[in-house]
Amino acid sequence: MTGWNPDDLAAIDGDGELRVAAHRPDGTLRTPRIVWHVVVDGALYVRSVRGAEGAWYRGVQRTGTGTIDAGGIHTEVTFTRDDAHDDAIDLAYHAKYGDGSAVRSITTPAATSTTLRVDPR
């Protein structure tokens, strides 16, 4: 795993939306989807608001790789299941996006079960 360049991570974190496109098994990219993202302890995390049923999440599960685009940064990434920081990630979602219904949805047990760490390739 290669870590994020701090300037790139700050640019990504500063953007409210992240576009995720998973690689298909043949290497082509799926259609990008917009997801919310947070940074905790120098790592980038995403979740599926629809839990395991989210189409983009199912696509990511097939290959574990894809691309992201946010804050002027477009890069190839890997997606790894990581539940080690779920409480801190919940707090980060609330701090970044507020306490509305969308944040309550992204912090449900179904969404939390899809927490992925996003690392540059």
C-alpha positions in Angstrom: 0.0 0.0 0.0 1.3 3.4 -0.9 0.2 6.3 1.2 -1.5 9.5 -0.1 0.4 12.6 -0.9 -0.8 15.0 1.8 -1.6 17.8 -0.7 -3.7 15.4 -2.8 -5.5 14.0 0.2 -6.3 17.5 1.5 -7.7 18.4 -2.0 -9.8 15.3 -2.0 -11.0 15.8 1.5 -11.9 19.4 0.7 -14.3 18.3 -2.0 -17.9 17.4 -0.9 -18.3 14.7 -3.4 -16.1 11.9 -4.7 -16.7 10.1 -8.0 -16.0 6.4 -7.9 -15.6 4.2 -10.9 -14.9 0.5 -10.3 -12.8 -1.6 -12.8 -14.7 -4.4 -14.4 -13.0 -7.8 -14.6 -12.0 -6.9 -18.2 -10.2 -3.7 -17.0 -12.8 -1.2 -18.3 -14.4 1.2 -16.0 -18.0 1.3 -14.8 -19.9 4.5 -14.9 -18.7 6.8 -12.1 -21.0 7.3 -9.1 -20.9 10.1 -6.6 -20.3 9.1 -3.0 -19.5 10.9 0.2 -16.1 10.4 1.7 -14.1 11.3 4.8 -10.5 11.3 5.9 -9.6 9.8 9.3 -6.1 9.4 10.6 -4.6 10.2 7.2 -6.7 7.6 5.3 -9.6 8.1 2.9 -12.8 6.2 3.5 -16.1 5.7 1.6 -19.3 3.8 2.4 -22.4 2.8 0.4 -25.5 4.6 1.7 -27.5 1.6 0.3 -25.3 -0.9 2.1 -24.2 -4.0 0.2 -27.0 -3.5 -2.3 -25.4 -0.3 -3.7 -24.5 -0.8 -7.4 -21.1 1.0 -7.2 -20.3 -1.0 -4.0 -21.1 -4.3 -5.7 -18.9 -3.3 -8.7 -16.0 -2.4 -6.4 -16.3 -5.8 -4.6 -15.6 -7.7 -7.9 -12.1 -6.3 -8.5 -11.2 -4.1 -5.6 -9.8 -1.5 -7.9 -11.0 1.5 -9.8 -10.6 5.3 -10.0 -11.6 8.3 -8.0 -12.0 11.9 -8.9 -12.4 14.7 -6.4 -10.7 18.0 -5.6 -9.0 18.1 -9.0 -7.3 14.7 -8.3 -8.0 11.8 -10.6 -6.2 8.6 -9.7 -6.2 4.8 -9.8 -7.0 3.3 -6.4 -7.6 0.1 -4.5 -10.6 -0.5 -2.2 -10.1 -2.5 1.0 -12.7 -3.4 3.6 -11.6 -1.7 6.9 -13.8 -1.5 10.0 -11.1 -0.6 12.4 -12.1 3.1 12.6 -15.9 3.0 12.2 -16.7 5.1 15.2 -14.3 7.8 14.1 -15.6 7.6 10.5 -19.1 8.1 11.8 -18.0 11.2 13.7 -16.1 12.4 10.5 -19.3 12.1 8.4 -21.2 14.1 10.9 -18.5 16.8 11.1 -18.2 17.1 7.3 -21.8 16.7 6.2 -23.9 17.7 9.3 -26.6 15.7 11.1 -29.3 15.4 8.4 -31.1 12.3 7.2 -28.4 11.6 4.6 -25.7 11.4 7.3 -28.0 9.3 9.5 -28.3 6.9 6.5 -24.5 6.7 5.9 -23.9 5.9 9.6 -26.5 3.0 9.8 -25.2 -0.5 10.5 -26.0 -1.5 6.9 -23.8 1.4 5.5 -21.1 0.9 8.2 -20.8 -2.7 7.0 -19.5 -1.4 3.7 -16.7 0.9 5.0 -13.8 0.8 2.5 -10.4 2.4 2.8 -9.3 3.9 -0.5 -5.6 3.8 -1.3 -3.7 5.2 -4.3 -2.2 2.6 -6.6 
